[in-house]
Amino acid sequence: MKFKLRTLLATAASVCVLASAQAQSPAPIKIGFMAELSGPQGVLGQDQYDGFMMVVERNGGKLGGTPVQVLREDSQLKPEVAVQLAQKLIEKEKVSIITGITFSNVMMAVHKPITDKEVFLIGSNGGPAPIAGAQCSPYQFIVSWQNDMQSEVVGKYAADKGYKRVVALAPNYQAGKDYIAGFKRFYKGELVDEVYTPLNQQDFSAELTQLAASKPDAVFVFYPGGLGVNFVRQYQQAGLMGKIPLLSTGTNDGSTLPAIKDAALGAISGSFWGPDFNNPASKKFVEDFEKKFNRIPSQYAAQSYDAALLLDSAIAKVKGNVANKKEFMAALKAADFSSVRGNFRFNNNNFPVQDMPVFEVAKDAKGRVSMKMVAIPLRNHQDAYHQLCALK
């Protein structure tokens, strides 16, 4: 009888311990990751995903000490598809956070459906002007940049170089318009022409013929992903590289240079970060990324890596309780993490305040085509729309 009693007591104790352990083990935080993961622009979304998952995998599937489940979705560069995916992630999967978002037309489509549901939107690429200004939300935290910032620094560089006549080209969608607007804001010379090409246009021979005829002092372009590969190759083949300086944003970087290679040498690009940054966080990121993927990381990977670091810090601050939205919002706003770019803080509109350098496409110490920082024309730079945002 005593033996049976001891057995029953031991079994009951084991059940209690197991139940206690299960009660203490938090349910995974569901995070929706949405980006362009197919087609010519798929390399951008893949780099975002790779950068984000580096942090998750390094932490053993956790962020902030809490298990996370990352649900990966391809928005296919189709705003209507992205809206459906956002609804699925929110209503069916019950995600607390959505991150990624590559293109600005997709961001404009999903921003309101996500933030109106009080789901946290941690953007790691697209930063269109409207959501930095009057359409801002306390549930948005854009870790990359406001679109204009990357071209504003190129406009300042062009002004500093004394270029008098410039032609600008970009795809005909929100980001293209933002980038050219940003360039014009800081460039003080004559903009001879601004050309908006269809978003899916791959052949730029007509535009390049017109460029050669107009003979500007420089050309400014924004062509991301596969568009940039095609444009720069065709620019070089037309004999314009080295003849008319090519200034760019989101065109020559780690996502496109493996395909463009030497054809881009000498081109100038504006960005928030480059692989030659010398701070500890950036050096570790580059080292780990190259070891894992055997390639130089792009800015898309870097800013998504920062997005994961931001979530890692904020989730730790609330001890995994992201349901306490007020506290989680404050933890995100604090941005208490070591960014690959060095200095980082959120402005009132939850867009970054940060230094903006320019880079030249050049060979690195290993003989690879990469980015070399040549100047920092804008320091502690704020976007042009933050005063239109009602957030404080």
N, C-alpha and C positions, 0 to 999 in steps of 0.2 A: 504493500500500500504506500509506504514511504517512497519507494522507487518510482511508482506511478505518479505520485504527487510532485516529486522532484522533476520528472520528465515533463509533466504538464506545466510546471512553473517555468522550466527552461524554454519550452516551446513558446509560452506566452511572452517571455522576455524577448525572445528572438523576433517575434512578430512585432512587438513594440519598437524594438531597435530599427527594424526594417521600415516600419511605418514612419518613424521619426526621421529616418534618413531620406525617405521619399518626400516627406513634407518639407524638409530643409533644402532638397534639390530643386532649384528654380526651373520653371518651364523655359525652354529656349525663347529668346526674343526673335520674332519673325521680322526679317528685313527684306524688302523687295528691292532687287537690283534691276533697273531697266536702262537699256542703252541700245545703240545701233550695233548689232552683232552679226550682221550679214550684209552682203553686197559690197560695193567699193568703199563704203565708209565703215565697214565692220571692224577694221583694224583699230579705229578710235575707241569703240566700245569695248573691244577685247582688252586693250591696254588699260582702260578704266577698271575693268573687272579684275585683271591680273594684279594691278596695284592694290586694289581693295582687299582681295583675298590673301595677299601676302601677309597682311597684319592678322587677319582672322586665323590663317593656318599657323602662323608663328605663335599665336596664343592658344593653340590647341582647340580651335573651334569656338573661341570665346572672345568677347569684347567687354572690357571693364570687369573681367572676372566672371561674367555670366555667359552661358552657352547661347549661341545665336544660330539661327537657321536662315541662310541666304537663298532667296528664291530668285532665280535668274530668268529675265524675260528680254526678248528681242523686239524692240519697238519698230524695227524695219524702216525707219525714216518716214513713217506714216502716222501723222497726228491722230487719225481716227483709230488706228490700231493701238496706239499708246493709251488713249483714253479708255478703251476696253480693257487693256491690261491693268491699268490703274484701278479700275472698278473691281476687277477680279482679285487683285492683291488686297484691296481694302475690305471688300464685302465677303469674299469667300475665304481668303487666307488669313484675314484679320491681322495684317501687318501693322506694326506701330511706326515703322520708318520706311521710307522709300528713298533710295539713293541712285546715283548715276545720272541719267538724262544727258544725252550727248548734244543733240541739235536744239537750237533755240525755238524753231517752230514746234517741236515736240514739247519743249518746256512750256511754251505759251498755251498749248492744248491741255496739258495735265496739271498745271500749277494750281488752278482754282479747284478742280475736282479733288485734288489731294489735300490742299490746305484747308478747304472748307469743311472737310471731314476731321480736321484737327489731327491729321497724320503728319509726322515730321518729314519734311522734304530736305534732304541733305544733298544739294546739287553739286556734282563734281565736274561739270563742264559748262553747259549752256548758261549764260547770264544775260538774258535780254533786258533792254532798257525799261520796259513797262513794270517788271516785277522789282526792279531796283528803286522805282519811283512810286507813283500813285497806287499801283497794284501790289505793293509789298505786303507780306504776311508775317506775323510773328512765328509761324510754323516753318518758314523757309530759312535755311542756313546754306548759303552758297559758298563753297570752300575754294572755288577756282578764282573767278574774277567777274566783274561786269564786262560784257563784251567790248565796250568802247575802250577800256583801259589798255588792252593789248595793242590797239592801233593808235591810241593817243600818244603812247611812248614812241612809236615809229614816226608820227607826225612831228613830235618834238625833236627827234633825231634828224629828220629831214630839214627842219628849220635851222637846227644848229649847224648842219652841213652846208647850208646856203643854197639848197636846190630852189630854183626859181619857178620851174614848170614841171608839174607832175600829172600823170594820168593814173586813175584809180580804177580797179576792176574787182568785182565780187559777185557771188551768186545772188539771185534775186529772191531773197527771203530775209527774215528779221535780222539775223546775225550779220548778213552782208551789208544791210543798211546801217546797222549799229557800227560796224567796223569802219566804214567809210566816213560816217558822221564823226567818229572818234578821231580819225586821222585829220579831218578838216578842222577840228576844234583846236589842234595844236600846231598845225602846219600853216605858216603865214604867207607862203607864196601863192602862185596861180595854180588852181586845179584845172588843167586844160580840158579834161573830160572825166566823167565818172560813168562806168559801164557796168550794167547789171545783166549777167548772163543767166539763162535757165539753170535751175539747180542740178539738173541731170545732164548738162552739156559737157561733153568730153573733148571736143575738137575746138581749139581756139585759134585756128589758122587765120580766120577773118579778122579777129581782134588784133592778132600779132602783126598782120599786114598794116593795119591802121596805126598801130603803135610805131612801127618803123618809119611810117610816113610823117607822123607828127613830131618825131624827134624830141621827146621831153627830156628833162634833166634826170628824171628817175621815174620808175613805175612802182606803184603800191598795189599789192594784191592780197586778197583773203580767199584762199581756195583750200579747204581742209581735205584730208584723206586722199582718196583716189583722184579727186579733182586737182589737187596740188601736184601730185605725181605727174599727171598729164600736162598741166600748164607749164611747169618748170622744164620738163623734158622738151616740150615744143618751143619754149622760150630760148633754150640753149641751141636747139637744132636750127632755129631761125637766125642764129648768129647774134642774138641780142645780149646774151649773158657776157658781162665784162665790157660791153659797149654802152648799155643803158643800165645803171644800177637798179637791181631788183630789191625792193623793200617789201617785206611780207609780214603777215600775222597768221598763225595757225596753218602755214603752208609748208615751210621747211622745218621739220622737227624730227624727233625720234620715231614718229609713226610713219613718216614718208621717206626719210633719208636712206633707209636700207634699199628702197626701190629707185630713188633718184640718183643716189651716189654722187660721183664727181660732177655731174651736170649742175649741181646746186652750189658748188664752191664759189665763195665770194658773196653770196646772197645775204641780205640782212633780215633779221627776224626779231619781232618784239614778243616778249613773253614775261612771265613772272618768275621763271625758274629755268635753270639749265644744268646739265649733268656735270659741269665743272664747278658747281657751287662747293664751297670749302667748309660748310658747317657740319658738325658731327651727324645730325639727323640725315642730311642729304647724302653724305659719304656712305653711311650705312645702307641707305635705301638703294643707291646706285650699285654698291658692291653686292648686296643680296639679290637685286633684280638681275644683274648680269650673270651671277652664279646660277640662278634658277632658270632663266630664259635664254641665256647666251646672246643677249643683244642689249644695246644701250636703251635705257628707258626713255619714253617720251614724256612730255609735260602732262599728257592725259593720264598716264600711270602715276605720275608724281602727285597730281592734285587729288586723285582718287585714293591714293595711299594716305594723304593728309586727311581725307574724309573719314577713313577708317580710324586714324589716330584721334580725330576729334570725337568720334563716337566712343572709342575706347576710354577716353578721359571722362566724357560726360556720363556714360553708363556706370562707370566706377563711382562717380560722385553721388549718384542716386542709389547705389548698391543694387543696380539691376531693376529698380522700380520705375520703368519708363512710363507707367500708367499715371504717375504723379507728374502731370504735364507741366505744371508751373515750375516745379523744381528741376525737371529735365530741361526745360527751356532755358532756365538760368544757367544750368551746367554747360549747355551748348554755347551759350552766349559768352561764357568765361573763356572759351577756347584755350583751356589749360593743357596744351600739348606742345611738343617741340616740332615745329613745322620744317619741312625740307627747304623752305624758302628763307628760314631764319625768322625775322620779325613777322608776326601775324596777329591781327586783332580784327574783330568784327565792328563795322560801323553801325550807326543806328538802324540801317535797313538790312542788317545781317549779311552784307557783302563785305569782303575783306578790305582793309586798309593795308597797303603793302608797297614795297619798292618795285619799280618796273624797269628792268634792264633791257638792253638790246644785245643781240648775238650775231656773230658772223658764222656762216657755214665754213668749217675748216677741218683739217685733219687733226685728230687728237694724238697723244703720245704713242698710241698703238697703231697709228696710221689709218685709223677708221674715220670716215666722214661723220662729223659731229658738230656740236654747237660750242662756240667760244665766246664768252661774254666780253664785250668791247666797251660798254659804257652803261651807266645807270642814270638816264636823263630825268627820271621822275622818282622821287623818294617819298615814302609815307603817303602814297597817292590814294586819294578818295575818288570814287566814281562821280560822274556829273549829275546824277539823279537823286542822290541820297536825301537832299533837302525836300524833295517832293513826297517822301515817305513819311507817314504819320507816326511811325515808331520812334521811340526815344532811346 
